[in-house]
């Protein structure tokens, strides 16, 4: 009888704790939900097909979080890196234009600036991700498959340093979580139980294409360092690395280059004159958009496949003041060209 009573008491205590935890999450969700936004982007491309040149439009939908009263929003770089139009939708229904002011594609974080800020906008509090521990409860708010302000709950499963996680992430630090993350969650915030934003959702690892318990978020400390302290330079283009056999296929005059595939309107890349790709193709398992420029150097720094070269180029670009010149050399139709343009990047 004593054992049965102890078992019933344990079940009661677990149920009570579960109810309290659920209530805590609900309270925190109501506290932060209005700071979470939906981000919709558009970009227009000129594609060459069997019927000749055709204009095609594409776009992404994801999430973001308002982090300052003056209209700064953190999100994922892959959503906005080459976007020509960015629309931000708040929970109250307001839709506001925004533009990129900083972006670190290798860490998959970007910073947007709203054209204006809604009245009574709610700002999320940035937390200290270094204080988070494996096993801590967390929750994610975003728009999976376009379903706005969806809440998922889980734990911090692991902490990963750079170059240890598949998926292209190369710079900074990631949290792994079992909180459900799906398409549309990208760029959305991860919160701790104090209602502090400690991560920006980046990607998942999946064999099925859906969530399988492996979601990843860039830590808030990484995002703050790259976007708010270092002001990572937004180039406004997306591309693919060409190295090894690919460098030979494209007849590069050096071992490494970057194929320009998409360029955002009114971006530094656009003003520099970079030409995007026009012809979809597959080489082996890699899908590419061919026909664009291949970047060989930036600011007289020859491209090399290393994080150190990327950091050197970013450091140079951050030091360029508005009106000063940005330079690049590119391979275009078999000819090496020198491009230059004054910098208009927002600081």
Secondary structure as UniProt FT lines:
FT   HELIX           2..32
FT   HELIX           33..35
FT   STRAND          36..49
FT   TURN            50..51
FT   STRAND          52..58
FT   STRAND          61..66
FT   TURN            69..70
FT   STRAND          72..75
FT   HELIX           77..80
FT   TURN            81..82
FT   STRAND          85..89
FT   TURN            91..92
FT   STRAND          95..104
FT   TURN            105..108
FT   STRAND          109..114
FT   TURN            119..120
FT   STRAND          125..126
FT   HELIX           129..131
FT   TURN            134..135
FT   STRAND          137..142
FT   HELIX           144..146
FT   TURN            148..149
FT   STRAND          150..160
FT   TURN            162..163
FT   STRAND          174..177
FT   TURN            183..184
FT   TURN            186..187
FT   STRAND          189..192
FT   TURN            193..194
FT   STRAND          196..204
FT   STRAND          215..219
FT   HELIX           220..223
FT   HELIX           224..229
FT   STRAND          237..243
FT   HELIX           245..249
FT   TURN            250..251
FT   STRAND          256..263
FT   TURN            265..266
FT   HELIX           268..272
FT   STRAND          279..283
FT   TURN            284..285
FT   STRAND          286..290
FT   STRAND          294..298
FT   TURN            299..300
FT   STRAND          301..302
FT   HELIX           307..318
FT   TURN            322..323
FT   STRAND          325..332
FT   TURN            333..334
FT   STRAND          335..342
//
